[in-house]
Amino acid sequence: MNNHETKRTACLAPLLSIAVQPQGRLRPCCWWWGTNKNELDHNIQSMSFTEYRNTVGKNLYKNMQQGVYPDSCKRCNTSAKPRYEYYNNLYPDYVGREFEDVPNLKHLDLRFGNLCNASCVTCNYTNSNYFGKVKEQGYWLAPGQVPSDEERVQLDRDMAWHNSPKAIKSIIDSLVDVDYIYTTGGEPTINPTLHKVMQHLIDIGRAPDITIEINTNGTNSNKKFLDLFKPFKKVILFSMDAHGELNDVMRFPTKFTQIEKNFFAFNKICTGDDLLMITPCITIHNFFALPNLLNWANKNKVPITAKLNILNAPHWQSIARLNRDQLDIGFENIKAIETVLTTKGKILPTRLVVEDMQARLSNKSVYPPFPKDKDNLIINWHMSMDYTRKWFESRGYDPKITNIPEFQ
């Protein structure tokens, strides 16, 4: 156990929140890092939300009120205290409240298994079962992107928790006071259980009071789903990593021309304070071509997240593999765009975007300079280029479209 002296009050996560991992594991929040057997055994298929909150959550919260935090909170034990502050800012009226005075959950984080319709280069079978289809079709895959057949059988069984009537009932029963739902997958927009949750909230008249934050690959804009989503307050994180065919190969087999249309379809159902933004994940594959996406976004008045996601793993795709000269080239190209539009109409100088990226890359515990693969071999630039070439060429694309200097 750790004493988090910098935290003035107990973290609100075990009081107000439950997070479900793709394999059904229950946690108080998405940053929870518990690894002992008891923590790993807390699963939505064997334990309801109510049972988890009134036992595990209650015990955690009582200890946190005494300033005692488990090792599982270590990811949040930084000067920024990211999740601690997140819940405090979202629910300021609950700070310092007693557990017994708060009867119900307010916040759900639902990660609906690995049901997906894409096989993005940054992803793997654990987060997208579409990798199984891609493997059968004979496309090249990087080591670790698809597990063994035996492992897949177990993984598929665990990932299907959202089909369990017991799990669905647990979610539905918890919605009495919930006002914020974060959801991803897999691809959440094609998941029937999310549709059931949304329909239930519509049926009981609570949809206008609920914020749904959805992390989507942007492939599903059919009228049925958009009509279902429309009455809610919305935060839409729209995954778009590049412009044109570079996005197609990075987010295979999606097509940018369709994704572009889908973005504007989502935009049409947004009103008032709803937020819709593209959220590129920065890797060696789109870093040098990022200005193309930024120019497209500026031309079409498309907001981009103010804090770019910089991939750290798989390490062979991380821009931490680039040398100083390569990084400087990419950063100067980004700064040349000058400004980008972010949410709520704010204009952000790209100089600040670059400074933020440089600051985060300096954290060597997150972006190690000499990472190793599962065989304990150092992942070097030659490996990154070899894997990139194989991924692109097996799908019929020229790696030159990355603008990586070695391919020009």
N, C-alpha and C positions, 0 to 999 in steps of 0.2 A: 504494500500500500504506500501511496505517496501523499505527502502533506502539501497541498497547493495553497501556500500562504497568500499568493497574489489574488486569489478568488475571494471576493468579499462575502459572497453568499453561495448557497448550494447551486450547482448547475441545474437548469430547469429540464434537461433532457429526460432523466428518469421520472420526473413528475408529469411531463406533458407529452412525451414523444415515444414512439416505437418505430424502429427501422427494420425492414425485412430484407435480408440479403437475397440475391438471385436463387440460392439453394434453400431458402426458407428459414435461415437462421435468424433469430430474434436478437435485437440489440437496442440499447436506448437511443443511439444516434449512429449516423453513417461513419463517424470517425472512431467508433469503439473498436478496440483492437484485442479483445479478450481471446486468449488461446488455451485456457485450461479446460479440462473435459466438461466440467459443469456448464461453463459458458457456451461451449460448442454444442451441448445437448439441448439448448433452448431453441426449439424449432416450432414453427407455426403449425406443423402437422401433428404435434403432440402437446402443444400448450397454447391456450387461447391468449389473446392480447390482455384480457382482464386478469387472467392468472399470472401472466408475466409481470404486469404492472404492479399488482398487489403483493407480489413476493419479491422478485428480483429488483424491480424498480423502487419499491418502497425501501428496501434495505440499502440500496445504493444512495438514495436521496437522504436518508437519515444519517448515513456516514458522512456524506458530503456536507451536511449541515454542521458537522463537527470538524470540517476541514480535512477529512480523510478521503482521498480519492484512490481508486484502484490503479494498478499498473496499466490496465486497459485504456485509461484516459491519457496515456503518455503522448499520443499524437497531438493532443490539444494543450499539453503542458508547455506552452511557449509564451513569449511576451504578448503575442497577438491574441491568444486564447480564442481561436476562431469560432468553434461551435458554441462555447460558453457565451460569447458575446452575441452570436447569432440568435440564440434563444432569448437572451435578455432583451435584445432590441425588438424582437418579434412579439414578445409577451411581457412588456415591462410591468404590467399590473400583477403579475404572478411572482415576481422576484421576492424571495423571502417568505413566501406562503408556506404553511404547514401542509404536509401530505394529506392529512385527513380533511382539509378544507377544499381539496380539489378532487372531485369524484371521478372525473373522466379525462380522457386524452384530448389533446388539442391538435396534435401534429402527427402525420403519418408519412413515412418514407417507404414506398412500395416499389421493390425492384422485381419485376415479374419474370423471373427465370431467364431463359435464353432463346425464347421464341422470337425469331427475327427473319427478315427477308433480304439481308445484305451481308457481305463478308468484307468489312473494311480492313485495310492493311494493318491498322493499329490494333485490331481486335483479335479474338480467338473463339474457339468453340464454347468456352465457358460462358461467354456473353452473347453468342450467336450460333444457334444450331444450323444456320445456313452454311456454315463451313463444312458440314458433312456432305451437303449436296455439291459444293465446289470441289471437294476432294474426289467425289465419285466422277465428276466431269473431267478430272485430270489436270486441273490447274495447279501450278506450283504453289506450295505453302511453306512458310518458314517453320523451322523447328519449334515445337510447342504450340502451334496454332490449332492442331487437332490431336486429341489424346488417343490412346490405344482403344481398340474396339471394346475391350473389357471395361476400361474406365468410362467410355461413352455410355455404356448401359447403365452404370451407377449414376452418372451425371444426369442422364436424361430422367431417371427416376426422381432424383432430388429436385431437378429443375421444374418438374411438373406440379409442384405444390399448389400452384394457383388454380389447378383443376379440382382440388379437393373440396367437397361441400363443406367440410369442417372448417377449412381455412377461409373459405368465402364467408361463411357465417361469422367467423371471428372478426373479419374486417367490417362486415355490415353492422354487427352489434356494437362496434367501437365508434361509430360515426355520430353518436348523439351530440357531442360538443365539438367535434373536429372542425377546424376552419382552414386548415392548410394541408394539402396533400402533394408531396413530391413523388413523381413516378418516372421510372425508366424501365429498361428491360435487360436484354432483348430490345424489341421495338414495342413500346407500350400501346401505341395507337391501334395495333392489330390484335391486342390481347383481350379475349372475351371477358376476363374477370374485371379488368378496368372498366369495360363497357357496363358491366353489371353494377359496379360501384357507382358510376356516374348516373345510371338510370335510377338507382335507388334514391340518390340524393335529389334528383329531379322529382321523383314521385312523392317524396315527403316534403317538398317545397324548400329545401335548404340550398339548392344550387347557387343562388345569387350571393349567399353568405360564405361560399367556399372558394378559396384560391387553389387552383390546380396548377402546379409547376410541372411541366412535362418536358422531358429530354428526348427529342425525336430525331430520327434520321430523315424525316421530311418526305417519305415515300407515300404516305397515306393521307390524301386529302379528299377522300370520297365523301359525298354529301351526308351519308348516314352518320359518320363519325363527327364531322364538323357541326352538324345539327345537335348532336349529343353534347359537344364541348361548348357550344356557343353561350349557354346561360351562365356559365361559371366565370368567376374572375380568373384571369389567365396570365401565366408567365410561361412563355414558350421559348425553349432553348433549341434552336433549329440548327442541326449539325450540317455544316457546309464547310469543307476544308480547302476548296480551291475553285477556280473558275474553269468551266468547260470540261474538256476531256481529261484533264488532270484530276478533277473531282471524280469523274467516272471510274478511273482506274484505282484511285485511292479508296473509293467507297463502292467497289464492284459488287453487283452489276448495275448499280443505279445510273441514271442518266441526268446530267445537269439540266438539260432542256426541260425535263419533267419536274425536277426538284425546284427549279426556278418558278415554274407555274404554281407548284404547290405552296411555295412560300407566300405568294400573293393571295392564294386562296385562304390561307390561315390569316393573313392580314385583314381580309374582308370581315372576319368574324370578331376582330378585336375592337373594343370600344373603351372609352374613358381611360382608366389607369392600367389597362392591360399592357403587358410588355411582350414584345416579340423581337428576337434578335438572332443573328447568326453567330455560331460559336465554333470557329475553326480551331482544330487541334494542331498545334505547330510541330512539324517533324522535318527531317531532312528533305522530305519529298515535296513539301509546299513552301518551305521557308524562302527560297530564292524566287518563287513565283507568287508570293503573297501579294505584291503590288497589283497583280492582275485582279485578284479578288477584291482588294480594297477599292480599286478604280470602279469595278462593277457595282459595288455596294454604294459608293458615293453617287454614281450616275443614276442609280435607281432609288436613292434615298432609303437604303436598307440599313438599319442599325446593326452595329457589331458590338459584341460584348467588350466592355472597357478593359477587362483583364483576360488576356488570351490564355488558353490552356496550352502549356508547354509540356509535351509528352516526355516522361522520364523512362517509361518502359512500354514495349520492348526496347532495350537499350540500343539495338542496332539502328533504330529509327530516330533516336534522340539527337537534337541539334548540339547536344553536349559532345558529340563525336566530331564536330567541326573544329578546325583550328582557328586561331585568332583572326587570321587574314580572311578566311571564309566567312566567319561571323560578321566581320566589319563590312564586307561586301553586302551581305543580306540586310544588315541593319541600316546601312546608308540608302539602300533601295527603298526600304520601308519609310524612312524619314523623308524621302523625296516626294512622297504622296502628300505630305504636310499635315493634313487633318482627316479625321474620319468621323462619321456620325455614330453616336452611341444612343442608348435608350433615353426616352423623355426629351428628345430633340437636342441633347447636349453635343457639342462639338469638341472632340479630343485631339490635341496635337499628337501626331505620330511620334514625335520626339519623346513624349511621356510614355507611350507604348513601348518604345525601345528601351528606355531607362528601366522600366519595370521588368522587362524580359532579362536585361543584363543583371539586374539585382537578384532575380530568382535563380539564374544560372550560376551565380556565385556560391550558392548553397551546395557544397560538394557531397553532403549526405544524401541529398535528393537527386543530384545530377553528378554521380561519381565519374571521375576522369578515366578510370580504367576498370569498367565493369567486366564481370566474367559470365560466361554462359553456363548451362547446366553441367557441361563437361569440364568446368573450371578453366576454360580458355578465355583469354582476354578478347573482348569484342572490339575489333579495330576497324579503321576506316575501309580497309580492303574488304572485310566481311560485309559491311554496310552496303558498299557498292555492288558486291556480288549478289546479295539478296535482292537489292533493288532491281537490278537488271533482270533477274529471274522472275520476280513478281510481275514487272511490267511486260516483258516480252512474252511470257506465257499467256497473257491476256490480250496480246495483239497491240500493245502500246510501246512507243519509243520512249525510253527513259530521258531523252533530251527535253521532254516537256516539263521536267522538274526544274530546269534551269540550273541544276547542279553543275558547277564549272567543269568537272571531270567528264561530263557527258556532252559538252558543247564542241 
